[in-house]
Amino acid sequence: MGYLRSAFASLALLSGFAAAAQTASAQTFTSVFSNPVTGNADTASAIFSVSNVSGSYFLNVTLTNTSTFAGYQNNDLLSGLFFSVNAAPTLTPNTAIAQAITNPSNCAASYVTVCSGSNVNVGGEWGYAYSASGFSSTNLTTSAQYGIAAVGYSSLVPSFGSAALFPTGAQNLNNNNGHLQGLDFSLVSNSFTDAASANNLQSALLTQGSVTFQFALPTGTTTATVSNVSFSYGTAPDGSVSASTNSSAPEPAGIAMFGIGLVALAGVRRRVRCP
């Protein structure tokens, strides 16, 4: 009888850890865009996860240009991301942190220092827009309600001309042109080089590698299931592609908790076997 009680207790323990791992899962979306203008294979990824900070929940989105070529044209720049979330919660843009900026010395004079190095706050250069009916243009039509972009997308309906920025500590790093102007701060990969690129991208202010966006979730919203993901390129946008892969995996914290559960189960089994 004691053995059965221990076995049931172990099963409940493992179930609890499995549930914890599930709620800590991240969704990863990837795409390959055979760019008809440049002939390049533009690749990208977006990782979505939910974090709990002192009882407040946030949706975190890491957008990465994963392309492997060095020479870019304007149409190769990853400039936006569109997605849907189950139950359509109200998202409040919080922060946008870039891995690095190319040619940081070309930022506005007073912001050259904050443009340099890693983990650059680009909240003043990326905007967030919501549309219950989705977004549409010649090269992008999606029913996704949420959009993030580094450019104004003037031909998109609705456009990002009045998009909300990511305000926490954000500054207009290129104040000569204003927010969401041109292709500044769009994403290139770590393979990008000035020398190999065209269309005046030499010495351009671009986000290199990835940028992580954080949104505050409404009170009571503790999970988010993402779908209908699209990546967009260029200024109009000039091209777009739907995500071709969606995978979910436990985050490290969830894996660690599950591992602790296995250790606990092993301990219970040892105690049961001892005379």
TADA-V194914 format. One record per backbone hydrogen bond with DSSP energy under -0.5 kcal/mol. NH is the residue of the N-H (numbers start at 1). CO is the residue of the C=O. If there is no record, write none. Layout:
nh = {NH/NH}
co = {CO/CO}
This chain:
nh = {5/6/7/8/9/10/11/12/13/14/15/16/17/18/19/20/21/22/23/24/25/26/27/28/29/30/31/33/34/35/35/39/42/42/43/44/45/46/47/48/49/51/53/53/54/56/58/59/60/60/61/62/63/63/64/65/66/66/67/72/76/77/78/79/79/80/81/82/83/84/86/88/89/91/92/93/94/95/97/98/98/99/100/101/102/104/106/107/108/111/112/115/116/116/119/120/122/122/123/124/125/126/127/128/129/131/134/135/136/137/140/142/146/147/148/149/150/152/153/155/156/157/158/160/163/164/166/166/167/168/169/170/173/175/177/178/181/184/185/186/187/188/192/193/197/197/198/201/204/206/207/208/208/209/209/210/211/212/213/213/214/215/216/217/221/222/226/227/230/231/232/233/234/238/239/241/243/244/245/247/249/251/255/256/257/258/259/260/261/262/263/264/265/266/267/268/269/270/271/272/273/274}
co = {1/2/3/4/5/6/7/8/9/10/11/12/13/14/15/16/17/18/19/20/22/249/48/247/46/245/44/42/32/33/40/35/33/40/41/31/64/29/62/27/60/58/51/56/52/53/51/215/49/58/213/47/61/211/45/209/43/64/43/70/73/74/187/77/232/232/148/230/146/227/225/85/86/89/216/91/214/214/212/96/120/210/208/117/206/101/103/104/173/108/109/111/112/113/99/98/96/120/96/171/122/122/149/164/147/145/131/142/157/140/137/135/83/129/81/127/79/180/235/236/153/136/156/152/160/128/123/126/165/94/167/167/171/172/174/174/178/181/205/183/78/207/189/70/193/194/72/198/201/204/186/100/206/188/207/208/63/97/61/211/95/59/92/57/218/220/224/84/82/241/80/239/77/233/233/231/229/30/30/28/26/24/251/252/253/254/255/256/257/258/259/260/261/262/263/264/265/266/267/268/269/270}
